[in-house]
Amino acid sequence: MINKNYKTFLSESAAYGVFGASLKGQNMGNLILDNLRKSGFTAFGINPKAKDDNNIYKDIESLPETTQKAVIAVSGKYVQDVLRECIERKISDIWIQPGAVDEKELSGFPDEVNVYPGRCLLAHLQSAGFPHNLHRGLLKLFGKY
């Protein structure tokens, strides 16, 4: 189901898989991965080209521990495949970064799966600096945090 109660996604007891972490350097996936870790969360990058080193793994099954939550920061053409993989692996909470997919394309999820679309996760991580802290402040100011 589509979940817009974004506060419920972050949990210190959960491990996170970040789809779209780059092997070559900084991109949105790496920025999210780094800020999840800086904020005290257990997080692993996922990239099908990885060789399972530097905390970036080729798939969910290669991760050193079970992940309960996933962040999708990949190109739109890969989103449906990643969603399917998450659902098959019983990941119950899935955050989709803005611009990856149109919300109208998101349907048919099992009731126990929460999909969080349309908002940047970095606005919810205290370790993320400008411009994400500005975005966070505006969300709070307008009661949307």
C-alpha positions as a Python dict, from the first residue, in 0.01 Angstrom:
ca = {
    (1, 'M'): (0, 0, 0),
    (2, 'I'): (110, 358, -57),
    (3, 'N'): (219, 508, 275),
    (4, 'K'): (263, 884, 316),
    (5, 'N'): (336, 868, 689),
    (6, 'Y'): (705, 911, 612),
    (7, 'K'): (813, 921, 979),
    (8, 'T'): (735, 551, 1017),
    (9, 'F'): (1004, 446, 768),
    (10, 'L'): (1311, 518, 980),
    (11, 'S'): (1379, 270, 1259),
    (12, 'E'): (1706, 220, 1445),
    (13, 'S'): (1641, -152, 1483),
    (14, 'A'): (1610, -212, 1107),
    (15, 'A'): (1877, -276, 846),
    (16, 'Y'): (1848, -93, 514),
    (17, 'G'): (1937, -195, 161),
    (18, 'V'): (2005, 99, -72),
    (19, 'F'): (1950, 9, -437),
    (20, 'G'): (2148, 232, -669),
    (21, 'A'): (2468, 282, -471),
    (22, 'S'): (2746, 351, -721),
    (23, 'L'): (3077, 172, -740),
    (24, 'K'): (3244, 476, -896),
    (25, 'G'): (3166, 755, -655),
    (26, 'Q'): (2897, 988, -538),
    (27, 'N'): (2544, 961, -665),
    (28, 'M'): (2208, 980, -489),
    (29, 'G'): (2232, 618, -374),
    (30, 'N'): (2573, 677, -215),
    (31, 'L'): (2459, 1000, -54),
    (32, 'I'): (2163, 818, 104),
    (33, 'L'): (2381, 525, 209),
    (34, 'D'): (2640, 754, 372),
    (35, 'N'): (2377, 961, 553),
    (36, 'L'): (2190, 657, 681),
    (37, 'R'): (2518, 534, 833),
    (38, 'K'): (2608, 879, 974),
    (39, 'S'): (2265, 889, 1135),
    (40, 'G'): (2335, 560, 1313),
    (41, 'F'): (2146, 317, 1088),
    (42, 'T'): (2277, -12, 955),
    (43, 'A'): (2280, 21, 577),
    (44, 'F'): (2423, -164, 279),
    (45, 'G'): (2453, -57, -82),
    (46, 'I'): (2314, -278, -358),
    (47, 'N'): (2440, -266, -716),
    (48, 'P'): (2425, -564, -956),
    (49, 'K'): (2779, -484, -1077),
    (50, 'A'): (2928, -505, -726),
    (51, 'K'): (3177, -766, -615),
    (52, 'D'): (3045, -761, -256),
    (53, 'D'): (3308, -531, -112),
    (54, 'N'): (3315, -181, 37),
    (55, 'N'): (2968, -249, 182),
    (56, 'I'): (2815, -257, -166),
    (57, 'Y'): (2668, -593, -263),
    (58, 'K'): (2533, -734, -589),
    (59, 'D'): (2188, -826, -454),
    (60, 'I'): (1977, -863, -140),
    (61, 'E'): (2082, -1225, -91),
    (62, 'S'): (2450, -1122, -71),
    (63, 'L'): (2398, -883, 221),
    (64, 'P'): (2566, -983, 548),
    (65, 'E'): (2239, -948, 738),
    (66, 'T'): (1868, -947, 669),
    (67, 'T'): (1723, -614, 560),
    (68, 'Q'): (1373, -514, 658),
    (69, 'K'): (1370, -191, 462),
    (70, 'A'): (1486, -78, 119),
    (71, 'V'): (1555, 253, -50),
    (72, 'I'): (1523, 265, -426),
    (73, 'A'): (1747, 527, -586),
    (74, 'V'): (1772, 384, -938),
    (75, 'S'): (1666, 496, -1283),
    (76, 'G'): (1294, 461, -1351),
    (77, 'K'): (1343, 174, -1595),
    (78, 'Y'): (1471, -47, -1310),
    (79, 'V'): (1219, 44, -1040),
    (80, 'Q'): (959, -226, -1114),
    (81, 'D'): (1226, -499, -1114),
    (82, 'V'): (1368, -376, -784),
    (83, 'L'): (1018, -355, -632),
    (84, 'R'): (951, -714, -739),
    (85, 'E'): (1280, -828, -585),
    (86, 'C'): (1200, -651, -258),
    (87, 'I'): (854, -805, -238),
    (88, 'E'): (991, -1153, -317),
    (89, 'R'): (1245, -1110, -36),
    (90, 'K'): (972, -1004, 210),
    (91, 'I'): (1099, -648, 256),
    (92, 'S'): (799, -474, 409),
    (93, 'D'): (901, -107, 382),
    (94, 'I'): (1024, 38, 53),
    (95, 'W'): (1116, 405, 0),
    (96, 'I'): (1126, 526, -361),
    (97, 'Q'): (1324, 842, -428),
    (98, 'P'): (1141, 1119, -619),
    (99, 'G'): (1153, 1107, -996),
    (100, 'A'): (1219, 732, -1014),
    (101, 'V'): (860, 642, -1097),
    (102, 'D'): (520, 804, -1134),
    (103, 'E'): (305, 726, -831),
    (104, 'K'): (25, 618, -1066),
    (105, 'E'): (244, 321, -1168),
    (106, 'L'): (251, 194, -811),
    (107, 'S'): (-25, -53, -741),
    (108, 'G'): (-94, -416, -665),
    (109, 'F'): (124, -449, -358),
    (110, 'P'): (47, -699, -84),
    (111, 'D'): (-118, -531, 217),
    (112, 'E'): (188, -594, 435),
    (113, 'V'): (416, -394, 201),
    (114, 'N'): (443, -21, 261),
    (115, 'V'): (571, 188, -31),
    (116, 'Y'): (685, 543, 46),
    (117, 'P'): (701, 741, -283),
    (118, 'G'): (763, 1099, -380),
    (119, 'R'): (981, 1243, -107),
    (120, 'C'): (1357, 1258, -68),
    (121, 'L'): (1477, 1045, 224),
    (122, 'L'): (1760, 1290, 289),
    (123, 'A'): (1509, 1546, 419),
    (124, 'H'): (1441, 1301, 704),
    (125, 'L'): (1802, 1229, 799),
    (126, 'Q'): (1954, 1470, 1050),
    (127, 'S'): (2305, 1416, 911),
    (128, 'A'): (2214, 1547, 565),
    (129, 'G'): (2334, 1903, 511),
    (130, 'F'): (2227, 2175, 271),
    (131, 'P'): (1992, 2174, 80),
    (132, 'H'): (1830, 1879, 256),
    (133, 'N'): (1824, 2051, 596),
    (134, 'L'): (1643, 2345, 431),
    (135, 'H'): (1391, 2104, 279),
    (136, 'R'): (1344, 1944, 624),
    (137, 'G'): (1288, 2285, 781),
    (138, 'L'): (1026, 2380, 523),
    (139, 'L'): (845, 2047, 568),
    (140, 'K'): (833, 2110, 944),
    (141, 'L'): (724, 2471, 899),
    (142, 'F'): (428, 2367, 684),
    (143, 'G'): (335, 2063, 896),
    (144, 'K'): (435, 1811, 630),
    (145, 'Y'): (726, 1646, 815),
}
